[in-house]
Amino acid sequence: ALHARGALALRRLPAFIIANVLVVIEAVPFGLSFFPAQWVPFPAPRSLGIQMFLLSTAICQAVFAVHSKFEVATGLMMCENIPFMNQLSTDIYGTLRAEGRESQALATVLFAYAGSAVVVGAAFYTLGVMRLGSVIGLIPPYIIQGCIGGIGVFIVQTGLEISTGLPFR
């Protein structure tokens, strides 16, 4: 039995390596994109976003490893949420800055992130319990492709903002 488990672990090793390489590749650009580059001075180290990305990925992978029926389940943070989260933090920071309450912005943004994660998680869980995962198939492919393209544009725009320190207009 121990020999069989070792062989199984060896067969799964390439998937494990690929998943970890993907996490490292995605962690920096997406982690730095959680908060707008225009948020200056930022009240915490900019690596906070990277830490959030890695923690989310670790939690997701742990849940998948324990509860998934897939042989090699891989969990990553949903990169599709990053533009939403960036816009959420931009709006909250802008509103609180206009009201002179900048010191409350980070806590408010983190609370909003947590709340949105709970809502999205509950929605996905409900879809799973109701066996409605196939509803995704009703979304036309060109809509999905447009969303993926939009994420690509967001990544390029945010990368330029972060690397230059200037807003993209």
C-alpha positions as CSV (number, residue, x, y, z in Angstrom):
1,A,0.0,0.0,0.0
2,L,2.9,2.4,0.8
3,H,4.5,1.6,-2.5
4,A,1.3,2.3,-4.4
5,R,0.9,5.7,-2.6
6,G,4.5,6.6,-3.5
7,A,3.9,5.7,-7.1
8,L,0.7,7.8,-7.1
9,A,2.5,10.7,-5.6
10,L,5.2,10.5,-8.2
11,R,2.6,10.5,-11.0
12,R,1.0,13.6,-9.5
13,L,4.3,15.4,-9.1
14,P,4.3,17.1,-12.6
15,A,0.8,18.6,-11.9
16,F,2.1,19.8,-8.5
17,I,5.1,21.4,-10.1
18,I,3.1,23.1,-12.9
19,A,0.6,24.4,-10.4
20,N,3.3,25.9,-8.2
21,V,5.0,27.5,-11.2
22,L,1.7,29.1,-12.3
23,V,1.1,30.4,-8.8
24,V,4.6,32.1,-8.7
25,I,4.1,33.5,-12.2
26,E,0.7,34.9,-11.4
27,A,1.3,36.1,-7.8
28,V,3.3,39.2,-8.6
29,P,1.3,40.8,-11.4
30,F,-2.1,40.0,-9.9
31,G,-1.0,40.6,-6.3
32,L,0.2,44.1,-7.2
33,S,-3.0,44.8,-9.1
34,F,-5.3,44.5,-6.0
35,F,-4.8,48.1,-5.1
36,P,-4.6,51.1,-7.5
37,A,-1.1,52.5,-8.3
38,Q,-2.5,56.0,-7.6
39,W,-3.1,55.1,-3.9
40,V,-0.1,57.1,-2.6
41,P,1.0,56.8,0.1
42,F,-0.2,53.3,0.5
43,P,-0.7,52.5,4.2
44,A,0.9,49.0,4.0
45,P,3.7,47.4,2.0
46,R,2.6,46.9,-1.7
47,S,3.4,43.2,-1.1
48,L,0.1,42.9,0.8
49,G,-1.6,42.1,-2.5
50,I,0.9,39.3,-3.2
51,Q,0.3,37.9,0.2
52,M,-3.4,38.0,-0.3
53,F,-3.1,36.2,-3.6
54,L,-0.9,33.5,-2.1
55,L,-3.1,33.0,0.9
56,S,-6.2,32.8,-1.2
57,T,-4.5,30.3,-3.5
58,A,-3.3,28.2,-0.5
59,I,-6.8,28.1,1.0
60,C,-8.3,27.2,-2.3
61,Q,-5.8,24.4,-2.9
62,A,-6.3,23.0,0.7
63,V,-10.1,22.9,0.2
64,F,-9.7,21.2,-3.2
65,A,-7.2,18.7,-1.9
66,V,-9.6,17.7,0.9
67,H,-13.0,17.9,-0.8
68,S,-12.5,17.6,-4.6
69,K,-13.6,14.4,-6.4
70,F,-11.0,15.2,-9.1
71,E,-7.8,13.1,-9.0
72,V,-5.5,16.1,-9.3
73,A,-7.5,19.1,-8.3
74,T,-5.7,22.4,-8.6
75,G,-6.9,25.6,-6.9
76,L,-5.8,29.1,-7.8
77,M,-7.1,32.5,-6.9
78,M,-9.7,33.5,-9.4
79,C,-7.7,36.0,-11.5
80,E,-11.0,37.1,-13.1
81,N,-11.8,38.9,-9.8
82,I,-8.7,41.2,-9.8
83,P,-10.2,43.9,-12.1
84,F,-13.3,44.0,-10.0
85,M,-11.3,44.2,-6.8
86,N,-9.0,46.9,-8.2
87,Q,-12.1,49.0,-9.2
88,L,-13.7,48.4,-5.8
89,S,-10.6,49.6,-4.0
90,T,-10.3,52.6,-6.4
91,D,-13.9,53.6,-5.7
92,I,-13.6,53.2,-2.0
93,Y,-10.3,55.0,-1.7
94,G,-11.6,57.9,-3.9
95,T,-14.8,58.3,-1.9
96,L,-13.0,58.2,1.5
97,R,-10.2,60.5,0.3
98,A,-12.9,63.0,-0.8
99,E,-14.4,62.8,2.6
100,G,-11.1,63.3,4.4
101,R,-11.2,59.8,5.8
102,E,-8.2,58.2,4.0
103,S,-7.0,56.5,7.1
104,Q,-10.1,54.2,7.0
105,A,-9.6,53.3,3.3
106,L,-7.5,50.1,3.7
107,A,-9.7,48.6,6.4
108,T,-12.8,49.4,4.4
109,V,-11.3,47.9,1.2
110,L,-10.3,44.7,3.0
111,F,-13.7,44.4,4.5
112,A,-15.3,44.9,1.1
113,Y,-13.0,42.2,-0.4
114,A,-13.9,39.8,2.4
115,G,-17.6,40.5,1.9
116,S,-17.4,40.0,-1.8
117,A,-15.5,36.8,-1.4
118,V,-18.2,35.4,0.9
119,V,-21.0,36.4,-1.6
120,V,-19.2,34.8,-4.6
121,G,-18.3,31.7,-2.6
122,A,-21.9,31.3,-1.4
123,A,-23.1,31.8,-5.0
124,F,-20.7,29.1,-6.3
125,Y,-21.6,26.8,-3.5
126,T,-25.3,27.2,-4.2
127,L,-24.8,26.5,-7.9
128,G,-22.9,23.3,-6.9
129,V,-25.4,22.1,-4.4
130,M,-28.2,22.7,-6.9
131,R,-26.2,20.9,-9.7
132,L,-26.4,24.0,-11.9
133,G,-22.7,24.1,-13.0
134,S,-23.8,23.4,-16.5
135,V,-25.6,26.8,-16.6
136,I,-22.1,28.2,-17.5
137,G,-22.5,26.5,-20.8
138,L,-25.4,28.9,-21.7
139,I,-22.9,31.8,-21.8
140,P,-21.8,32.3,-25.4
141,P,-18.1,31.6,-26.1
142,Y,-17.5,35.1,-27.5
143,I,-18.6,36.6,-24.1
144,I,-16.1,34.4,-22.3
145,Q,-13.4,35.3,-24.9
146,G,-14.2,39.0,-24.5
147,C,-13.8,38.7,-20.7
148,I,-10.5,37.0,-21.0
149,G,-9.3,39.7,-23.5
150,G,-10.5,42.4,-21.1
151,I,-8.4,40.8,-18.3
152,G,-5.4,40.8,-20.6
153,V,-5.9,44.5,-21.3
154,F,-6.3,45.2,-17.6
155,I,-3.0,43.3,-16.9
156,V,-1.1,45.4,-19.4
157,Q,-2.7,48.6,-18.2
158,T,-2.0,47.9,-14.5
159,G,1.5,46.7,-15.3
160,L,2.3,50.0,-17.0
161,E,0.8,51.9,-14.0
162,I,2.8,49.9,-11.4
163,S,6.1,50.0,-13.3
164,T,5.9,53.7,-14.2
165,G,4.0,55.0,-11.1
166,L,1.8,57.0,-13.5
167,P,-1.9,56.5,-14.2
168,F,-2.9,55.0,-17.5
169,R,-5.1,57.3,-19.5
